[in-house]
Every structure is written in C-alpha cells, then in structure tokens.
Amino acid sequence: MTPLRSQTAQVGFFAHDAQKRLNKAILARNTARLLKGEGGMDRNSLRRLRILAVDDEQIMLDLYRDALFRLADHGGTEYEFEVMLRKQGDEAVEAVRKAKDEEDPFAVIFLDLRLPPGPDGIWAGEQIRNLDPYVNFVIVTGFFDVDPREIAARIPPEDKLLYVQKPFHVQEIRQFASSLGAKWHSEHLLRKAKLELENANNQLLETNNALSVLARNLERTRTECERRIIQRTRTAIMPVIERLQQDRNLERYRTDFELLLSYVRDLTSDLASATIRSLINEI
C-alpha cells in the first residue's frame, strides 16, 4: 500500500470511528434526558394532576372539592389534585380549551349528563373530546336514560370512558380520580418518551447523513490527490524513460523500460476508472 493510500485509509477509519462515537453519545444523552424526565414537565409538576368536575348542582361540586382537595396530604394518593369546578357544559368546554392553549391539560373530567339550562353533558363531552384526545371521562348521572353505547359512540374511545350513578360514595370519586389520573400520567410519560426517541432518531439520521457526505468528500479528495501525484509522476518520468529507450548503450534494458512505461500507463488508467466510478456512485 502506498503512503497516500495508507493515510486516506486511516482518515476513512477515523471518520467511521467518529461516527460510531457520536451516535453512541447522542443515544446516551437522550436516554439520560428520558430518565431525568427532561423535555416535559418538571419533577414537581409530574405529581400534579388537574381534575375538572362539571355539575349543575352546587352540592355536588362541593362534594368533588371536599373529596379531592389536598387528598395527597392525607396519604390517599401519590398525586396532588388541582380541582376546577364548572356548572355548565359550555363553561367546561371553554375551561378545557384554555387548558390546552396553556399546555396544562386536565387528566380526568367528571361530567354530569344533565346540565340545565344549557347544553347537556354529551354535547359538552363531544366538544371536549375534539379539543383533547387524551383526557379521561367519568360520566355521572342519576338517570341512565341514555344508552351507554350512544355515549361511547359520541365520546370515544371506550378505554377513556367510565360511568358512575348517583348517589355515589366519596371514596368512589377518589378511586376514579386516582386510578384514571395515574393512567393519564403514564400515557403522558410514554408520549413524551416516544417524542424524545423520535427526536433522537432524527438526530442520528442527520448525523449519519452528514458523515456520509464527509466520507464522500474525503474519497473525492483522495482520488484527486492520487490523480495529481500520478499525473506529475508520469509527466516527469515518461520523457526520461523514452530518452533512455533511444540510447543504444542501454539497448539490453529496452524490455525493462517498456514494462516501466506500461506500469505508469496502467496507473493512470486505473485512476481514471476509479474517478469515473466515484462520480457514478455520487449520482
């Protein structure tokens, strides 16, 4: 191997090694960010869940507030609930819209089906579902005169929809809030993790593309350097060989001179072929 080929081979090796090291560093960095919870809520807000209770009766709203307010301080759950109370469906829709705009969504919504004098709970649930595909609903009513299948069809999906009938015990509200809130929280973290991994993958692809361009540029530079060196060598050596061939005193070396000329021509031809292949590969 010529010194030039040896040096360019080393450059290619170092570029490949640098690519591997960079890929590992990016993956390690993003893994560490996921474990620390970066790129999403901070550690304090991860334990905070927002609950929206919608009922036209003030006594029911008071019950929600008393059942969930500072429940974590009494050892009832690992989460801290922030409870918002609304009496009408349109007010609930506006509260959800504002929460989404502020990127502080609700985890669970307790929604009464009957909300006079305004639109009913099913209408409100439809509007809210259009705004927030991830929130969990607990449909609350004292009259099951609406088919649950109709509710599920209008406020999908079914895995984010539960029912409770009045009158209910305060422990039911706490259990629904805790279990559905934990479910929402886990799904939230999974979405964040997926987004982080997609970003990491995109960064790796961009890095690989950049290193591929670098490798092609190095190969083109190597080929160009070889071409120049061989061209200069041929320009300098071939006239000397041709003069030596014409010297009668060196007649016995004619065969050697012809072999040397053939070798120089072959070097030039091989380099031209390599250059053409390199250009075709780039295309």
Order of alpha helices (4+ residues) and beta strands (2+ residues): alpha-beta-alpha-beta-alpha-beta-alpha-beta-alpha-beta-alpha-alpha
